[in-house]
Amino acid sequence: MLGSTHGTFTTDPRRAHVVACGELPASAVHGKAGRPLTADDLDVSGRPLHADVPDLDRFFRPESVAVIGASDAEGRPGAGITRQLIAWAERVGARLHPVHPTRQAVFGIPCSPSVAELPEQVDLAVLLVADPLPVIEQLAEEKVRFAVAFASGFAETGEEGAAAQARLAAAVRSSGLRLLGPNTNLNAFEKFRDDLEGPAIALITQSGHQGRPLFSLQELGIRLSHWAPTGNEADLETADFISYFAERPEVGAIACYVEGLKDGRAFLLAADRAARQGVPVVAVKVGRTEAGARTAASHTGKLTGADAVVDAAMRQFGVIRVDGLDELQDTSALLARARPPLADGVAVYSISGGTGAHFADLATEAGLTLPTLHDAKQAELHQWIPEYLNVANPVDNGGHPVGDWRGRRIIDAILDDPQVGVLICPITGPFPPMSDKLAQDLVDAAEETDKLVCVVWGSPVGTEDAYRRTLLGSSRVATFRTFANCITAVRAHLDHHRFTTGYRSPFDEAPRTPSPSFRKARALMRPGQQLSEHAAKQLLRAYGIRVPREQLVTSAAAAVRAAGLVGYPVVMKASGPQLAHKTELGLVKVGLTSASQVRDAYRELTDIARYEDAPLDGVLVCQMVERGVEMVVGVTQDPLFGPTVTVGLGGVLVEVLQDAAVRVPPFGEDQAKAMLRELRGRALLDGVRGAAPCDVDALVEVVLRVQRMALELGGELAELDINPLMVLPRGQGAVALDALAVCW
């Protein structure tokens, strides 16, 4: 788990295997709700393709609540919690039943000695007991649907606590009820304002304190609908709440503070459901600086730390990752309330040329598009703005026009431009009365347009009427306090709608049955072993990935004959299951052009192998492939997400530049191409300094074929490393010059 203070569980990437291949009957696999899954519900590796959406209506709006261990003893923590739960039950219209073995009443409410003696079946049980485990069975017998466990001392405390949490989780699974916690808090039972309108933010946090800034957004007029404090996630987890909130009509955005993911696959399925519904998910995921080191024989395993995989997986499924709580609240607030953009262009409007230029630089660097306004539009603006001021974008009005009727005309004219989907006005400080008039004009204009109007109020005070009343009083203007947060939120808004427009779930296209290559490839696997280069290349051939002409030989004479068949010049390599990095050991000979060189190379390679005590299955005599661009494509196993596919610059550049992109299968051609666009060295594939453009289509095809291998062999293939994959000039394909494969 990444950077978490709460105990959660990771998933063994070997856990799922191929249902479609007869390894496991589909009827033996169940979702959380207990429904048997059919073959249509599972991908080729036996993993689910759809998020299981829990029905949490009765959790958030129960009709009856039992408080186990209720107390009214002043000075005791249980008394304060009980009092808060009583107030919450009254607000949501629930009947509350205290449960305590020795009390007749709690705060004047009749008390039952046990769950079995409650006057009615309850929807939700709140457990104010040190050890919730003995109570779970009682709740199951009484068919209680939900429970909340506040108790700590579980996985957050170490191995002994983790074992106790595992026992609790097992009891919950067999009980049929759903549990929030343990190690959670009262955030789900906060008092939410009910006088606010518009789409709401639903909040998910593992650490309750980290949600306070977003909860306080209500004081700025931004509606919150739910708060799920997931705690240690012995049962209900972040993914469950994302799936549920994505289906709620009142939810405009989901904001998450995540310390550790319990199940990466479940998280991606939930994110996919939110993307299908067009509901943005914004997340702070702690752990960016964790080294994520792992023991791996391949280059691929060293390229991407654990957080890099999390980051790529979130981006792949449209989750907007931000760094801080201030970004989380500002971005969530904008995404919850803003209408879909009518255009991607951003116009910057200010009363200061310096302010506009500064903001424009930052926005452009962040990837926002600031279109140059057409000549006719600039001429229109110069009716009200002096000719010597720039109105091309950013638009500088010089100050004075905002104080009279011209200010509103300028704003309307900018918003009327079809290139402009977002208008941003940075106001670096209050300068009444002009700033008051400018703020009011922006609010009035926002009420009459479907385009997004943003204001950055830069005053450090924040008590001015123009800010507190005019700007924050508007449900149509998005108001920020910093340039950076405004740019982050606007970029997220545009990216989200670009991502979800025409969204096609990769899970819908995931293979359900194995390819013809699967059985051939599986016969080559050697459980618990690293394959030799020769065997690894046979694995690639099985999936249609091109390798050089080559022969495996066991004598110098055979090497000479093989060289004649392969064609000079040749490359010779020692091939054995324990050889990961042959070049460093001197076990690769390049550019051999004669029989004598081949014989000498054979003897030298076998001598070095004996000296290094490295058993060989032979020596490879290989075609020498002409130069192209060296890439690396591989598969590694992530403890959260299972098999992941990596592509990057290969050869010596792997070690030097660490330039790679990663995705979690399944994904299609568009994502494979997006991986290449993320590479810093992408220009090498397009041809630099007179070099011919490379066969990018062939590279994309290799990535997709490797992805298929990852899906079908994920339970058996621990690691795959194709390095280098030589990408030849356009139309000539790509050739895997070396390969390493490790089996579980």
N, C-alpha and C positions, 0 to 999 in steps of 0.2 A: 504494500500500500504506500502511496506517495505522500510523504510529509504530513501524516495524520496523527492526531492525538487521540483519535477514537479507534476502536477496534473494528475492523471490517475484514472480510475474507476475500482472498483472490481466487481465481479459478484456474485450475491446472489445465494448460492448453492441450494436454493429451486426453482430457476428459471425454470429448465427444468423438465418435467415429462414425463410419459411414453406414447410416441406416439403410440407404438405398442399395448398398452392396451386400446386404444380408447379414451384417455384423450384429445388428440389434433390431428387433422388431419394433416398428413404429409405435405399436400399441403399448410398448413398455415404457415409452417416454411420456412424461406428463408435464404440463405447465404448472404454474403456481396455483392456479385455480383447481387443479386436479383433473382437468379434462384430458383424456388421451389425445395425443397429437397424431395426425395422419401424415402420410408421406408428403402431402401438399403443404404441410406446416413446417417442413424441415428442409434445409439445404442438403447438398450432397455429403457434407461432413456430419450430418445429424443434428445440426444446431437450429433453433427456432428462427423463423423468418418474420415473425410479427410480435409486437409487444403485447404482453398480457396486461390489459387495463383493469386494475382493481376497482371495484365499486366502493368508493370512499365517501359516498354521500352521507351514510349513517355515522361515519367517523366525525366529519366536520359538522353535521347537523343531526345529532342523535335525538331520538324521542325520549330515551331513558338512559341514565348514567348511574353506574355504581362506583362509589369511591371506597376501595378496599383499604382498610387501615385509617379511615377518616378520624379526625381528632379535632377537639375544640380546646385542648389544653394550651392556655396562653404561654407563649415563650417557646413552644415546640414548633419545628418547621412544618410538621403536618397540619397544624392548625391554620397557618397562613395559606397553605396550598388548598386546604379544604374550603376556606372562605372564598378564595379566588374561583374555585370550581363552582361553588354555589352561585356566585354572581354570573359566571359565564353561562351556566345552565339556564338561568332566568333569561338572559339575553337571547339565547337560541331557542327558547321554548321547550327545554328538556326537563323531564322529571328526574330529580337527583335522589339517590338512595345511599345513605352512609352505611358502611358495613364494618362492624367491629365486634369482637367476641365478648367484650365486657362492658360495653356502653349501651345505655337505653336510648340515648338521643345524642345528636351532635348538632350544636347550634340550633337546638330546638326542633330538629328534624328527627323523626323516629329512626332508630338504628337497627339493622338486622344483624344477627350474630354470624351469618355466613352467606355466601352467594346463593346456596341452595334454598335459603329461606327468604329470598327477596320476593316482594309481592308481584313482580312481573318480570318477564324476560327483558334483559337490558341489551342495548346496542353497543355500549362502550363501558369498559371497566378501567378505572384509573387505579394503579397499584401503588399505594404509599407504604410499601413493605420493603424490607432490606433484601429479601430473597424472593423474587417473583416466581421462581420455578415451581414450588409446591402449589401455587395458586392456578397455574395454567391448566392443569387437569380438571380442576373444579370448574373453571370457566368453560372448558370444552363440554363438560357434561351438561352445563346449563345453556349451551348453544349461544354463548356470547360472541358477537361478531368481531369486536375490536378490543384491544387492550393497549394501555400505555404504561411502560415501566420506567420510572425515574431513577431507579437504583443505579449506583455506580459500582466500581470494583470488578468490572468485567474485562474485556479485551484491552481496554486502555491501560490496564495495570501490568500486563505482561503475560507470560505463558499460563500461569495458573488461572488468571482471569479469563484468558482466551478459551481455556478448556471449559470453564463454567459457562461462558457465552455459547460455546458450541452445544452444550447440553440444553441450554435454554432454547436455542434455535431449533434443535431436533424436536423438543417437546412442542414447540409452536407448530412445526410442520405437520406433526401427527395430530394436532388438536383441531385443525380446521379454522381457527381464528387467525386474525392478522394482528401483529404486534408492532407498535412504535417504540423504539428504544432497544436495549436499556440505555442508561446514561443520557437521557433526553431531559427536557425541561417543559415549562408551561407556555412556551411561545404559541403553541397551537390554540391556546385558550385566551389569547389577548383580546382586548376590546378594540375592535375595528370600527372606524368611523363609517356610519351608514348614510351620511348626508352628502357624499361625494358621488359624482356621476362619471360616466365614460368607462372605457375599458380599464381593467384593473391589472395590477401586478400580483402574481402569485409567487410567494417566496419559499425557497427551500434552503435550509442551512444545516450543516452538521455541528457548527458551533453557534449557540444561540446569540451570544453577544455580537457576533459578526453581522447579524441581521438587523441590529438596532438602527443603523443609519437609514436603511430602506424603510423600516417601519415608520420612521419619523417623516418620511415623504408625505404622509397624510397631512402633516401640518402645513405643507406647501400646496395642498389641494390635489394631490395625486392619490388615487384610490388603490388600496390593497384589499385583496379578497381572501387570501389564505396565507398561513405560515406553517410550514412543515419542518419542525426541528428533528432531523432523522437520528441524531445521536450515533450509537454504535451500529445501527442497521442490522440487528440480528435477524430481522424479517423484512419489514417494509424499508425500502431504500429509495435513494434519490430517483432512480429510474421509474419506480412505481408512481411517484408523485408527478414527475414530468408527464408520463402517459395520461394520468388522470386530469391534470390541469390543462393539457392540450385539448381535451374534449369539452372543457367548460366554456360556455358561450361568453361569460363575463370576463374571461382572462384574455388580456391583450398581450402580455409578455410574461415569461417565467424567468425569475432571477434566482441564481443558485450560488451558494458559497460551498465549495466542495473541498474537503480535505483528502478524502480517499474514495475511490470507486470500488464498490463491492464486487460488481460484475461488469466488465467492460462491454460484453455483448449486450446485456440488458440495457445498459446506458445508451448504446448506439441505436438499439431498436426503439427506445423511448424518444431519442432525438429524431429518428426517422418519422415516428408518428407525429411529432410536433411539426416537422417540415411538411408533411402531407397536409396538415391542418393550417399551415401558414402561420403558426404561432412561434414567435422568436424565443429562443432560449439563450440567455446571457449568463455567463458563468465566470466566477473567480475560481480557479483551480490552483491551490497552493502546491508547491513542489517544483517550480521552474528551475531552481538551482541544484536540485538533487542530481548527483553524478550519474545515477542510473547505471553504474558499471555492472557488467555481467561477464562471466567466463564464456568465451566463445572462440572457436578455432578460426572463424572466418572474419574477413574484413567487414562484412555486412553487420555482424553482431556488434561490432565496435563503433559503427557509424551513428547509431541512433540510441540515445539514452531513453529511459522510460518516459520522461516528460516530453521528449520530442514525439514519441508515439501518441501520447495523450493529445498533444497539440494538433497533430495531423489528423487524428481520428475526429476530434471536435470540428475541425475545419471541414473535413470531408462530409460530415452530416449536418453542417450548417449551424453548429453551436458557436456563438460569438464569445470568444474568450477575452476577458479584460484582466487587467493587472491589480486593480485596487477597488476598494469599496466605493470610493467616490465615482469611479468610472462605472461600476456596476449600477449604482442608483441612477446616474444621469442617462446611461445608455438604455437601461430598462424603461425608464420613464418616457423617453422619446419613442422607443419602439412600441410601447403599449398604446400610445395616444396618436401617433402620426398616421395619417392616411397614406396609402401606397403612392410612391412618387410618380409624377407624370413625366418626368425627364430626369436624367442623371446629372445635368449641369448644375453647378453651384455658382451663385452670384454673391460677391462680397460687397457690401455697401457700408461706407463709413463717412464720418465727417472729417477724417484725417487721412491724408495720403500715406503717412508713415504707418498708421494702424492698419489700413487696408493692405498695404504691401507686405507687412509682417505676417498678417493672417493668411494672405494669399500664398506666401512662401510655404508656410507650415501646412496648409491644406493641400497644396500641390504635391509636396513631398510625401504626404500621407496617402496619396493616390486618388484624391478627389479631382474631378474634372472641372476646371474653371473656363468655360468657353468664352471666346472673344465675342462680345456683342456685335451684331451686324451694324454696318454703317448707318442704316436708316434708324436703328434703335439709338445709336450714339447721337445722331442728329436730334432725335426727339428729346433725349436727356439734356442736351445742350440748350434747349429752350429755357431750362430752369437752373442749369449749372454753368458757370463761366467756361468759356472756350478753352482756357489754358489748363483746366483740370482734366484728369484722366477719367473717362467714363467707359473704357473698353471692357473692364472687369479685371481688377476691382474698380468700383465706382466711388469716386471721391467727390463729395458735394461742396467741400470747402467750409461747411459749418452753417452759414447763414440761412440757406434754404430750409433747414429743418424747423426754423422758428416761425414759419408762416405757411400759407396754403401750398407752397411749392413742395414741401416735404412729402405730403401724401401723394402728389402727382408722380414724384420720382419713384416712390415705392411701387405704386401701381404699374408704372411703365416697365420696371424691371420684372415684376411678376408676370406681366403680360407676354414676355419673350418666351416663345415655345422651347428654346434651348434650356431654359432655367426651370429646374424642379425644386430647388432649395434656395432661399434667400437667407443670408447670414449677416447680421449687423453687429459688429463688435463695438460696444460702448465702454471705453476703458475707464471712465470715471464720470460721476454725476456733474452736470453743469446746468442746473436749473436757470431759467425755465425751459431752455432748448431741449435738454434731455427728457424732461417731462413730456414735451410735445412729441418728440421723436418716439418715445415709448408708446404713447397713445396712438400715434399714427400706425405704428407697426402692429399693434393689437387690432385696431380697426381694419386694417388691410387683411390681416390673417383671418378675420371672421368672414371675409368675402371671397376668399380664394381656397382652392383645393390644394394649393402648393404649401410646402413646409416653410414656415418662418421661424428662424432661430435668432436669439439675442444672447450675446455674451455681456453680462453686466460685471464689469471689472472692478467695481468699487469694493475695497476690503471691508467696508462698514456693513452694507446690506440692510440698512434700516430705512433707506430712502423710500418715499411713497411711490416713486416711479418703478422701483423694484418690487417692494412688498405688495403694493395694491394693484398697480397697473399690470405689470408683467406676470407676477405670480397669480394674479386674479384671472388671467386668461387661460382657458383650456385649449386654445389653438396655437399659442406661441410657446415654443420650447426655449426655456431660459437656462443659461449656464453661467457659471462663475469663472471658468477658465477656458482659454483657447483650446487647450489640449483635450479637455473633456467634450467640448462641442464637436471638434473634428472627429474624435473617436466615435461619438454617438451617431453623427451624420453618416460617416463611412459605414458603420454597422447597419444603419437604416437602409442605405442604398444597396449594400451587399446582400442583406437579408432578402429583400424583394427581388433582386436579380437571381438569387439562389432558388427561391421558392416558386418563381414564375415558371410554369411548365415543369415543375420538379418531378423527376422520375426516380422512384425509390430503387436503389441498387438491389434491395432484397427481392423485389418483384422479378428481377431478371437473374437471380442467383440460380445456378444449376441444381436441379433436384436429383438427377441421376448421373452416375459417373460417365466420363468420356471413354471412348474405345482405348485411349492411351492408359487408362488407370490400371487395368489388370496387367499389362506388360510392365508398367513401371513398378507395380507393387511386388512383382516377382523378383525385382532387382534389389529390394530393400533388405538390409541385414540388421535386425534389431540390436540396438546397443552399440553399433559400430559406425566408424567413419568409413565411407566408401573411398576406394582409390579414384584417381582422376579418370581412369578408363571406365570404371563402373559408373561414376557420376555422369560422365558424358553419355553413356548408354541411357541413363535416366532422362537426360535432356532429349536425346533422339526419340525416346518413346513419346515425348510430348511435342515432337515436331520442331524442336529448336536445333538449328543448324550448328554442326561442329565441323572442324577441319577433317580432310581425309587423313586417316591415321591407321596404324597397325600396332598391336601390342606384340612384342617379340621377346624371346628369352635367350637369344644367342647373338653374337656379333655377325655371324653369317646371315642369320635371318634379318638382322637390322639392315644389312646392305641390300638384300633382296627387297625388303619393304621400302627402302628409300627409292629404289628404281621404280617401284609401282606407284608410290605417292608422288614422286617427281621432285627433283632437286630445284632449289635449295630446300632443306628440311630442318625441322626442329626436333631435338631428342630430349625426352624427359624421363626421369625415373617415376614409376607409377607404383604406389603402395598405399595401403589403408591408413598408415600413420604419418603420411607426408602432407602437412598442411601448407607450408610455405617453402616450396622447393628452391626458389631462386636464391634465398639467403644461404642455403646449404650447398650451393653449387651444383644442383641436380637438374639444371636446364642448360642445354647447349643450343645456340641459335645460329642459323645461317650456314649450315654444313653443306658443302657443294661437291664432295667426292666420297668414293667408297672408303678410302683410307681414313678420312675425317670421321666417317660414321663408325668404323671399327674402333678407332681410338676413343671416340666419345662413349661408345657402349662400355668399354672397359673402365673408363674413368667414372662413369655414372655408377656402375655396379660396385666399384671399389669404395667410392664415397658412401654408398648406402651401407656396405658392410661395416665401414668405420663408424658410421652413425648408429649402427645397430637398428637400421630401419628395414624391415622385411619388405620385399618387392613382389608384385605379381608380374613384373616384367618392365620393359622399357618401351615407351611410346615413340614411334617414329611418325612425325606429324608434318602435314602440309604447312609451309610457311606462308601465312596470309599477309597480303599487302597492307600497308599502313592505312588506318582509318582513325577514328576517335575511340579511345579505350573507355568503356563504361563498366560499371558493376551493377548487376541485378541479383537480388537475393531474397531469401526467406529467413526470417527469424521468428522465434516464438516469444510473444509478450505475455507476462503472467496475467494481465488483465484482459487482453483482447484476442489472445491466441495467435495464429499465424499472421504475420505482417509481411508486406512486400516492400522492398527498398530498391531505389534506382539512384545512381549517382555517377560522378566521374570516377573512372577506374584507374587501373595501373598504379603507378606511384602516387598519383593525385589523391587516391583514397586516403593515404596516410597524411598527406600534406594539407589538403584543403578541407577534408571532411565535408564534402559538398554532396548532400543526399536528400532525397524526399521519400516519404514513407506513406503507405496507405494500408487500411485494413480491408481485406476481402469481405464481401464481394464488391467489385467496382468495375466500371465499364471503360470504354475507350476514352471518354471525355476526361475521366479522372486520371487515366494513364498519361494523357497529354498534359494535364494540369501539373502532374508530378515533374515533367520535364521543364515546364515554365518556371517552376520554383527554384531550379538549379542556378546558382550563381554563374556557373560555366556554360549555361545554355547556348551562348553564342558560338561555342566550338562546334556544335552540331550544325549550325547554319553556314559554317565555312568562314575562316578568318585568314587574313594575310595570303589570299590567293588560293586557299584550300577549297576543294569542291564541297558543296553542301552534302551532309550525310543523309543516309536513308532512315529518316526519322520514323517513317511508317513501319519499317522493319523492327526498329527498336521498340515501338509501341506494341507491336505484335508479340515480341519476346516477353515484355512485361505482362501482357494479358495471359500468355501461356504459363508463365511462372505463377501468376495468380491462380490459375486453374490447378496447378500442382499443389499450391498451398492449401486450397480448399479440399482437394481430394485426398491428399497425403498428409494433411495437418496432424493427424493422430500418430503418424509414423515418421514424418520428416521433421527432425528437430531444427535443422539448419541447412540452407543451400546458399552457395556463393559462386556466382559466375563472374570471374574476374581474371583477365579482362574479357568483356564482350566487345569484340571489335566491330564497330558500326562503320560500314563501308560507304563509299559515295552513293549518292541517290540512285536507287534502282538496283543496287548490287547486294542488298541484304545486310545481315549482321551474323557474325560467327562467334560462337563461344570457344575461346582459345583455351580456357582452363576452367575447371569446376571442382567444387568441394561440396560434399553432401554428408550430413551426419544424421543417423537414424536414432530414434528413441530406443 
